[in-house]
Amino acid sequence: MTPTEPTPHAPHSHAQAQPHGHSHGHSPGHSHGHSHSHGPATPVSAHLRKVIAAVLVPFTVAVLAGLIVLWPGGAPPHQHTGVGLDQQLRSGQVTKIEKFDCPKGGGLPGAPQQGPSPAPAPAQGTCEKATIEVTEGPDKGRTFTEIVQPSASRRYDVGQKVVLAYAPKAPENLRYSVTDVDRDFPMALLAGVFALAVVVVGRLRGVFALVALVISFGVLTMFILPAILQGSNPLLVAVIGGSAIMLIALYMCHGLNARTSVAVLGTLTSLLVIGLLGSVFIDWAHLTGNTDDQTGLVHGLYPQIEIRGLLLAGIIIGSLGVLDDVTVTQTSAVWELKEANPSANWRKLYGSAMRIGRDHIASVVNTLVMAYAGASLPLLLLFSIADSGVGTVATSEIVAEEIVRTLVGSIGLVASVPVTTLLAALVVSADRHDGGGKGRARARGGRRRRAK
């Protein structure tokens, strides 16, 4: 937020004495300058910087204090149950595949089978016997077999790496079973392609965005998740962790300036709306948050976790990324509108930017709803074939939870547009009028430098 002073070039000194010289005599340069002037605008006045700092500095200090006080120091230990994701895992590799005609029993007697086994039924077609070798741990080099039925969705290839579930208390011949395939290489390759695309298109800004993403993921995995498992209030942890992610991501990607600070204020206001609405409707609708096997398993392992708070924390964190996008876009729109029309007052800027915001709302809300619908597609398919009315389905807890999550997040998203736009219009207008002619001359000097 360091003020940009005009460069003392003598050939441009006559422009300051001619109010219309910049708009007419330098129109090509002015047009070129605007096509490349997407960086931070002229900094706001010292007075406004103090006002913004008076709000954000105490907030930042409070977030840091919360991180220190609630820092968990890692997830608490527990005894593995061997259920679902709570299993001891080992690496393995498929060394041999043998095909044979399936016997009537549906597989080989006594041999482990892939996936849950329904009531025995005659199997038809060709079965496969996969020989799996354990490639890590004290049993490294040991082999076992798995039978793959013709109807199984997962098939194996020789040399394929797999993930093994290890049950130390089971009989020796049943201690290992294939629970998943190893996807390390394709996932790492996809992440590399993503990072390359961001850097190629975003350049230095893209590099900062990737660094911020890594830090945000670190806050999530090193603070938010372990702190919740340690028994801290999930809502408080989500607010502190989400605020830390927001501050890091926004300031690192968009710079430490008034434009970013306004986006931060707009995001905070919207998160407050989401938190209040989420708390009210989760309580009013009597949502427990315990609607799937994963949540039930977590609650069984760590009974001290407040599941309803976990639901609200998920709503807040899930809304954060979309809110950042909307608030930054609206703030940038106001700044660019002011650059294009320096004489516009805050009312005109607000009206123009809100027209942009309404288009943004229409597209982002639809995106948010479709994202939730896509993630819950198997569930929606099950309800679509059930003998129940739409109202019954929509008000069942498992669906109502997703509806509350979607609508509360969308309301906060909608609220962020007018709030952020108004804040940005007031700040940027005060900036251009603060300091009288000196401030306007500084702004014109900044535009002439960008026009060069």
C-alpha positions as CSV (number, residue, x, y, z in Angstrom):
1,M,0.0,0.0,0.0
2,T,2.9,2.3,-0.7
3,P,1.8,5.4,-2.6
4,T,3.0,5.7,-6.1
5,E,4.5,9.0,-6.8
6,P,4.5,10.6,-10.3
7,T,7.8,10.4,-12.2
8,P,9.2,13.9,-12.8
9,H,9.3,13.9,-16.6
10,A,9.5,17.4,-18.0
11,P,7.9,16.6,-21.4
12,H,4.6,15.9,-19.5
13,S,4.5,18.9,-17.3
14,H,2.2,20.8,-19.6
15,A,-0.5,18.2,-19.2
16,Q,-1.1,19.2,-15.6
17,A,-2.0,22.8,-16.6
18,Q,-4.5,21.6,-19.2
19,P,-7.5,19.7,-17.7
20,H,-8.5,18.2,-21.1
21,G,-5.1,17.6,-22.5
22,H,-4.9,14.0,-21.2
23,S,-8.3,13.0,-22.6
24,H,-7.7,14.5,-26.1
25,G,-4.0,14.9,-26.7
26,H,-3.0,11.5,-25.3
27,S,-6.0,9.4,-26.1
28,P,-4.0,6.5,-27.8
29,G,-1.7,6.3,-24.9
30,H,-4.5,6.5,-22.5
31,S,-6.3,3.7,-24.2
32,H,-3.2,1.5,-24.3
33,G,-2.6,2.2,-20.6
34,H,-6.0,1.0,-19.6
35,S,-5.7,-2.2,-21.5
36,H,-2.7,-3.1,-19.3
37,S,-3.6,-1.4,-16.0
38,H,-5.1,-4.3,-14.1
39,G,-2.7,-4.0,-11.2
40,P,-3.5,-2.1,-8.0
41,A,-4.9,1.4,-8.5
42,T,-3.5,4.6,-6.9
43,P,-3.3,3.9,-3.1
44,V,-6.0,5.4,-0.9
45,S,-5.3,8.3,1.4
46,A,-3.4,7.9,4.7
47,H,-6.6,8.6,6.6
48,L,-8.5,5.7,4.9
49,R,-5.5,3.4,5.3
50,K,-5.7,4.0,9.0
51,V,-9.4,3.3,9.1
52,I,-9.0,0.1,7.2
53,A,-6.1,-0.9,9.4
54,A,-8.1,-0.1,12.5
55,V,-10.5,-2.9,11.5
56,L,-8.2,-5.5,9.9
57,V,-5.1,-5.3,12.2
58,P,-7.1,-6.3,15.4
59,F,-8.9,-9.0,13.4
60,T,-5.6,-10.4,12.1
61,V,-4.1,-10.3,15.6
62,A,-7.2,-12.2,16.9
63,V,-6.8,-14.8,14.2
64,L,-3.1,-15.3,15.0
65,A,-4.0,-15.6,18.7
66,G,-6.6,-18.2,17.9
67,L,-4.2,-20.2,15.9
68,I,-1.7,-20.2,18.8
69,V,-4.2,-21.0,21.5
70,L,-6.0,-23.8,19.6
71,W,-3.0,-25.2,17.7
72,P,-3.5,-29.0,18.2
73,G,0.0,-30.4,17.6
74,G,-1.3,-33.2,15.5
75,A,-4.3,-35.6,15.5
76,P,-4.8,-37.6,18.7
77,P,-3.9,-41.3,18.5
78,H,-6.5,-44.0,18.5
79,Q,-6.8,-47.7,18.1
80,H,-7.6,-48.7,14.5
81,T,-11.1,-50.3,14.2
82,G,-10.5,-51.8,10.8
83,V,-13.8,-50.3,9.6
84,G,-14.1,-48.1,6.5
85,L,-11.2,-45.7,6.1
86,D,-9.9,-46.5,9.6
87,Q,-7.7,-49.3,8.6
88,Q,-3.9,-50.0,8.6
89,L,-2.7,-49.8,5.0
90,R,0.2,-51.4,3.2
91,S,1.4,-51.3,-0.4
92,G,1.1,-54.2,-2.7
93,Q,1.5,-55.2,-6.4
94,V,-0.3,-57.6,-8.7
95,T,2.2,-60.3,-9.8
96,K,0.0,-62.8,-11.6
97,I,-3.5,-63.1,-13.1
98,E,-5.1,-66.5,-13.8
99,K,-8.5,-66.8,-15.5
100,F,-10.9,-69.8,-14.9
101,D,-14.5,-70.6,-15.2
102,C,-16.4,-69.5,-12.2
103,P,-17.7,-72.3,-10.0
104,K,-21.4,-72.3,-8.9
105,G,-20.6,-71.0,-5.5
106,G,-19.5,-67.7,-6.9
107,G,-15.8,-68.1,-6.2
108,L,-13.2,-70.4,-4.7
109,P,-14.0,-71.8,-1.3
110,G,-12.1,-70.0,1.5
111,A,-10.6,-67.4,-0.9
112,P,-11.0,-63.7,-0.2
113,Q,-13.3,-61.9,-2.6
114,Q,-13.3,-58.4,-3.9
115,G,-16.1,-56.2,-2.3
116,P,-19.1,-57.3,-0.2
117,S,-20.6,-60.8,-0.9
118,P,-24.3,-61.0,-1.3
119,A,-26.3,-64.3,-0.8
120,P,-24.5,-67.1,-2.7
121,A,-25.7,-67.4,-6.3
122,P,-24.4,-69.3,-9.3
123,A,-21.7,-67.3,-11.1
124,Q,-21.5,-67.4,-14.8
125,G,-18.6,-66.4,-17.0
126,T,-14.8,-66.1,-16.4
127,C,-13.4,-65.3,-13.0
128,E,-9.9,-64.1,-12.3
129,K,-7.5,-65.2,-9.5
130,A,-5.1,-62.3,-8.8
131,T,-1.9,-63.0,-7.0
132,I,-0.9,-60.0,-4.8
133,E,2.5,-59.4,-3.3
134,V,3.0,-57.3,-0.1
135,T,5.7,-54.7,-0.9
136,E,6.2,-53.1,2.5
137,G,6.1,-53.8,6.2
138,P,7.3,-56.9,8.1
139,D,5.5,-59.2,5.7
140,K,7.2,-57.8,2.6
141,G,7.4,-60.4,-0.1
142,R,4.4,-62.4,1.1
143,T,1.7,-63.2,-1.4
144,F,-2.0,-63.9,-1.3
145,T,-4.8,-64.3,-3.8
146,E,-8.0,-62.5,-4.5
147,I,-10.9,-63.7,-6.6
148,V,-12.4,-61.2,-9.0
149,Q,-16.0,-62.0,-10.0
150,P,-17.2,-61.2,-13.6
151,S,-19.6,-58.5,-12.2
152,A,-16.8,-56.7,-10.3
153,S,-16.3,-53.1,-11.3
154,R,-12.6,-53.2,-10.6
155,R,-10.2,-55.3,-12.7
156,Y,-6.5,-55.9,-12.1
157,D,-3.5,-56.0,-14.4
158,V,-0.1,-57.6,-13.9
159,G,2.3,-55.1,-12.4
160,Q,-0.5,-52.8,-11.1
161,K,0.2,-51.3,-7.7
162,V,-2.6,-51.6,-5.1
163,V,-3.4,-50.5,-1.6
164,L,-3.8,-53.3,1.0
165,A,-5.8,-53.3,4.2
166,Y,-3.9,-55.0,7.0
167,A,-5.8,-56.7,9.9
168,P,-3.2,-57.9,12.4
169,K,-5.7,-59.7,14.6
170,A,-7.3,-61.7,11.7
171,P,-6.2,-65.3,10.9
172,E,-2.9,-65.4,9.0
173,N,-4.4,-66.2,5.6
174,L,-7.0,-63.3,5.9
175,R,-4.8,-60.5,7.2
176,Y,-4.4,-58.8,3.8
177,S,-7.0,-57.8,1.3
178,V,-7.1,-55.3,-1.6
179,T,-8.9,-52.1,-0.5
180,D,-8.0,-49.8,-3.4
181,V,-5.7,-49.2,-6.3
182,D,-2.6,-47.0,-6.1
183,R,-3.3,-43.7,-7.9
184,D,-0.2,-41.8,-6.9
185,F,1.3,-41.3,-10.4
186,P,-1.9,-40.1,-12.3
187,M,-2.9,-37.8,-9.4
188,A,0.6,-36.3,-9.2
189,L,0.7,-35.9,-13.0
190,L,-2.7,-34.1,-13.0
191,A,-1.5,-31.8,-10.2
192,G,1.6,-31.0,-12.2
193,V,-0.4,-30.2,-15.3
194,F,-2.7,-27.9,-13.2
195,A,0.3,-26.1,-11.7
196,L,1.9,-25.7,-15.1
197,A,-1.3,-24.2,-16.6
198,V,-1.7,-21.8,-13.6
199,V,2.0,-20.6,-14.0
200,V,1.9,-20.3,-17.8
201,V,-1.3,-18.3,-17.8
202,G,-1.0,-16.5,-14.5
203,R,2.8,-16.0,-14.5
204,L,4.1,-14.5,-11.2
205,R,0.5,-14.1,-9.9
206,G,0.0,-17.8,-10.7
207,V,3.0,-18.7,-8.7
208,F,1.7,-16.8,-5.7
209,A,-1.7,-18.4,-6.1
210,L,0.0,-21.9,-6.0
211,V,2.0,-21.0,-2.9
212,A,-1.2,-19.7,-1.2
213,L,-3.0,-22.9,-2.2
214,V,-0.3,-25.0,-0.5
215,I,-0.4,-22.8,2.6
216,S,-4.2,-23.0,2.7
217,F,-4.0,-26.8,2.4
218,G,-1.5,-26.8,5.2
219,V,-3.8,-24.8,7.5
220,L,-6.6,-27.2,6.7
221,T,-4.6,-30.4,7.4
222,M,-2.4,-29.2,10.2
223,F,-4.8,-26.9,12.1
224,I,-8.5,-27.3,11.3
225,L,-8.8,-31.1,11.1
226,P,-6.5,-32.0,14.0
227,A,-8.0,-29.2,16.2
228,I,-11.5,-30.6,15.6
229,L,-10.3,-34.1,16.4
230,Q,-8.8,-32.8,19.7
231,G,-12.3,-31.7,20.7
232,S,-12.1,-27.9,20.0
233,N,-15.4,-26.3,19.0
234,P,-15.7,-27.0,15.2
235,L,-17.4,-23.6,14.5
236,L,-14.6,-21.7,16.3
237,V,-11.9,-23.7,14.6
238,A,-13.5,-23.2,11.2
239,V,-13.9,-19.4,11.7
240,I,-10.2,-19.0,12.8
241,G,-8.8,-21.4,10.2
242,G,-11.0,-20.1,7.4
243,S,-10.0,-16.5,8.3
244,A,-6.4,-17.4,8.2
245,I,-6.8,-19.1,4.8
246,M,-8.7,-16.0,3.5
247,L,-6.0,-13.5,4.7
248,I,-3.1,-15.6,3.3
249,A,-4.8,-16.3,0.0
250,L,-6.1,-12.8,-0.8
251,Y,-3.1,-10.8,0.3
252,M,-0.6,-13.2,-1.3
253,C,-2.5,-13.4,-4.6
254,H,-3.7,-9.8,-4.9
255,G,-1.2,-7.7,-2.9
256,L,-1.3,-5.8,0.4
257,N,-3.4,-2.9,-0.7
258,A,-6.7,-1.2,-0.1
259,R,-8.4,-3.1,-3.0
260,T,-7.6,-6.4,-1.3
261,S,-8.5,-5.1,2.1
262,V,-12.0,-4.2,0.9
263,A,-12.4,-7.7,-0.5
264,V,-11.4,-9.1,2.9
265,L,-14.0,-6.9,4.6
266,G,-16.7,-8.0,2.2
267,T,-15.8,-11.7,2.7
268,L,-15.8,-11.4,6.5
269,T,-19.3,-9.8,6.4
270,S,-20.6,-12.5,4.2
271,L,-19.1,-15.3,6.4
272,L,-20.8,-13.7,9.3
273,V,-24.1,-13.9,7.5
274,I,-23.5,-17.5,6.6
275,G,-22.5,-18.4,10.1
276,L,-25.6,-16.8,11.6
277,L,-28.0,-18.3,9.0
278,G,-26.4,-21.7,9.2
279,S,-26.6,-21.8,13.0
280,V,-30.3,-20.7,13.0
281,F,-31.5,-23.2,10.3
282,I,-29.5,-26.2,11.4
283,D,-31.1,-25.8,14.8
284,W,-34.5,-25.0,13.5
285,A,-34.6,-27.9,11.1
286,H,-33.2,-30.2,13.8
287,L,-30.3,-31.4,11.6
288,T,-27.9,-33.7,13.5
289,G,-25.1,-33.7,10.9
290,N,-24.8,-37.5,11.3
291,T,-26.1,-38.7,8.0
292,D,-23.4,-40.9,6.5
293,D,-21.1,-43.7,7.5
294,Q,-18.0,-41.5,7.5
295,T,-19.5,-39.0,10.0
296,G,-20.7,-41.9,12.2
297,L,-17.3,-43.5,12.2
298,V,-15.6,-40.2,13.1
299,H,-18.1,-39.7,15.9
300,G,-17.6,-43.2,17.1
301,L,-13.8,-42.8,17.3
302,Y,-13.9,-39.3,18.8
303,P,-17.2,-38.9,20.8
304,Q,-16.1,-35.5,22.0
305,I,-16.6,-34.0,18.5
306,E,-19.8,-31.9,18.2
307,I,-21.3,-33.2,15.0
308,R,-23.7,-30.3,14.4
309,G,-20.9,-27.8,14.8
310,L,-19.0,-29.9,12.3
311,L,-21.8,-29.4,9.8
312,L,-21.8,-25.7,10.2
313,A,-18.0,-25.6,10.0
314,G,-18.2,-27.4,6.7
315,I,-20.7,-24.9,5.3
316,I,-18.4,-22.0,6.2
317,I,-15.2,-23.5,4.8
318,G,-17.1,-24.7,1.6
319,S,-18.4,-21.2,1.0
320,L,-15.0,-19.5,1.5
321,G,-13.5,-20.1,-1.9
322,V,-16.5,-18.9,-3.9
323,L,-16.8,-15.8,-1.7
324,D,-13.2,-14.9,-2.3
325,D,-13.8,-15.0,-6.1
326,V,-16.9,-12.8,-5.9
327,T,-15.5,-10.2,-3.5
328,V,-12.3,-9.8,-5.4
329,T,-14.1,-9.5,-8.7
330,Q,-16.5,-6.9,-7.4
331,T,-13.7,-4.8,-5.8
332,S,-11.7,-4.9,-9.0
333,A,-14.7,-3.9,-11.1
334,V,-15.3,-0.8,-8.9
335,W,-11.6,0.2,-9.2
336,E,-11.5,-0.2,-12.9
337,L,-14.8,1.7,-13.4
338,K,-13.3,4.6,-11.4
339,E,-10.1,4.5,-13.6
340,A,-12.3,4.6,-16.7
341,N,-14.4,7.4,-15.4
342,P,-12.6,9.4,-12.7
343,S,-15.5,11.9,-12.3
344,A,-18.0,9.2,-11.3
345,N,-19.3,9.5,-7.7
346,W,-19.9,6.5,-5.4
347,R,-23.5,6.1,-6.4
348,K,-22.8,5.8,-10.1
349,L,-19.9,3.4,-9.4
350,Y,-22.2,1.3,-7.2
351,G,-24.9,1.1,-9.8
352,S,-22.5,0.2,-12.6
353,A,-20.7,-2.4,-10.5
354,M,-23.9,-3.9,-9.3
355,R,-24.9,-4.6,-12.9
356,I,-21.7,-6.6,-13.2
357,G,-22.5,-8.3,-9.8
358,R,-25.9,-9.4,-10.9
359,D,-24.5,-11.3,-13.8
360,H,-21.9,-12.8,-11.5
361,I,-24.5,-13.8,-9.0
362,A,-26.6,-15.6,-11.6
363,S,-23.7,-17.7,-12.9
364,V,-22.0,-18.4,-9.5
365,V,-25.2,-19.5,-7.7
366,N,-26.0,-21.9,-10.5
367,T,-22.5,-23.2,-10.3
368,L,-22.7,-23.7,-6.5
369,V,-26.0,-25.6,-6.7
370,M,-24.8,-27.8,-9.6
371,A,-21.6,-28.6,-7.7
372,Y,-23.6,-29.8,-4.7
373,A,-26.0,-31.7,-7.0
374,G,-23.1,-33.4,-8.8
375,A,-21.5,-34.5,-5.6
376,S,-24.8,-35.9,-4.4
377,L,-25.8,-37.5,-7.7
378,P,-25.9,-41.1,-6.5
379,L,-28.1,-40.1,-3.6
380,L,-30.4,-38.1,-5.8
381,L,-30.7,-41.2,-8.1
382,L,-31.7,-43.3,-5.2
383,F,-34.4,-40.9,-4.2
384,S,-35.7,-40.5,-7.8
385,I,-36.5,-44.2,-7.9
386,A,-38.0,-44.3,-4.4
387,D,-41.7,-44.4,-3.9
388,S,-41.8,-41.0,-2.2
389,G,-43.0,-37.5,-3.1
390,V,-40.7,-34.6,-3.8
391,G,-41.6,-32.9,-0.5
392,T,-40.8,-36.0,1.5
393,V,-37.5,-36.4,-0.2
394,A,-36.5,-32.8,0.1
395,T,-37.3,-32.7,3.8
396,S,-35.6,-35.9,4.7
397,E,-32.5,-35.2,6.8
398,I,-29.9,-36.4,4.4
399,V,-31.3,-34.2,1.6
400,A,-32.3,-31.3,3.8
401,E,-28.7,-31.1,5.0
402,E,-27.5,-30.5,1.5
403,I,-30.3,-28.0,0.8
404,V,-29.4,-26.0,3.9
405,R,-25.7,-26.1,3.0
406,T,-26.4,-24.9,-0.6
407,L,-29.0,-22.2,0.2
408,V,-27.1,-20.8,3.2
409,G,-23.9,-20.6,1.2
410,S,-25.8,-19.0,-1.7
411,I,-27.5,-16.4,0.5
412,G,-24.1,-15.4,1.8
413,L,-22.7,-15.3,-1.7
414,V,-25.6,-13.0,-2.9
415,A,-25.1,-10.7,0.2
416,S,-21.4,-10.4,-0.6
417,V,-22.1,-8.6,-3.9
418,P,-23.9,-5.4,-2.6
419,V,-21.8,-5.2,0.6
420,T,-18.5,-5.5,-1.1
421,T,-19.5,-3.2,-4.0
422,L,-20.7,-0.5,-1.6
423,L,-17.5,-0.7,0.5
424,A,-15.4,-0.5,-2.6
425,A,-17.3,2.4,-4.1
426,L,-17.1,4.4,-0.9
427,V,-13.4,3.8,-0.5
428,V,-12.4,4.5,-4.1
429,S,-14.5,7.6,-4.2
430,A,-13.0,9.0,-1.0
431,D,-9.6,8.2,-2.3
432,R,-10.0,10.3,-5.4
433,H,-11.5,13.3,-3.5
434,D,-9.1,13.1,-0.5
435,G,-6.3,15.6,-0.8
436,G,-7.9,17.8,-3.4
437,G,-5.9,18.7,-6.5
438,K,-2.8,17.0,-5.3
439,G,-4.5,13.7,-5.1
440,R,-6.0,14.1,-8.5
441,A,-2.6,15.1,-10.0
442,R,-1.1,12.0,-8.4
443,A,-3.8,9.9,-10.1
444,R,-3.2,11.6,-13.4
445,G,0.5,11.1,-13.1
446,G,-0.1,7.4,-12.4
447,R,-2.2,7.0,-15.5
448,R,0.4,8.8,-17.6
449,R,3.1,6.4,-16.4
450,R,0.9,3.4,-17.3
451,A,0.2,5.0,-20.7
452,K,3.9,5.0,-21.6
